[in-house]
Amino acid sequence: MEAWGLNGKVAVVTGAARGIGEAVVRSMAEHGCTVAALDINTSLLNRLVKELHASNLAAAGYTVDVCDHAAVEQVVEGIENQLGPIDILVNVAGILRIGSAVSLTDEDWESSFAVNATGVFCMSRSVARRMIPRKRGSIITIGSNAASVPRLRMSAYAASKAAAVQYTKTLALELAEHHIRCNVVSPGSTQTDMQWSLWDGPDSEQAVISGSREAFRVGIPLQRLADPADIADAVIFLASDRSKHITMHNLYVDGGASLGG
């Protein structure tokens, strides 16, 4: 684990209570980080932190709505005071609202951008302001291959993720002079609650892998859905010293589904 250069660092992970966020929290902790796990779901968050403590891993849970500017600032300040200077931020929190572009409600659109884009902005701004004087840090945003490849009935999700991706890349450009790296990991179909919510039968997984001409959707060349741990592995790499000369990069982890982006 020492070879990754993560031991002893303080990592903040949003959307931490399940799915990709949970996998990132577990992997960060296993690599020696003290992890601040953030989520809006207190009960799931507490269960995760309890499990990590039982394994003698360092973690603390913080209930917060990443869309709330004031609440984010308060929790980030609290983390710095309680755990130490933040070295790593991983923006995972996200929601999915499905529907045709002309049938989506105002709430569908606004909530998608609030969590998927504004949440990334709030967290990144608050953490980056503290990283700048220290001249170090790594910020990683979980995007989506849907941000670059149109998907039917996913306009709000795709647009909000595209906003988060471009924000993170621009942030990377601005923070480069301070030796702070910002990158994106863009998953494809992954074994999470979000993915399962789209399924309607026992053959749904294979349908995703095979693709659909009617949905203008390429399948997955590697013939499998990602596990959350696959995404966490990419995050660990981009957070680690092994990627110390990588910034503004968007790493696709989708089994080839976007044909290289």
Secondary structure, 3 states (H helix, E strand, C coil): CHHHCCCCCEEEECCCCCHHHHHHHHHHHHCCCEEEEEECCHHHHHHHHHHHHHCCCCEEEEECCCCCHHHHHHHHHHHHHHCCCCCEEEECCCCCCCECCCCCCHHHHHHHHHHHHHHHHHHHHHHHHHHHHHCCEEEEEECCHHHCCCCCCEHHHHHHHHHHHHHHHHHHHHHHHHCEEEEEEEECCECCHHHHCCCCCCCHHHHHHHCECCCCECCCCCCCCECHHHHHHHHHHHHCHHHCCCCCCEEEECCCCCCCC
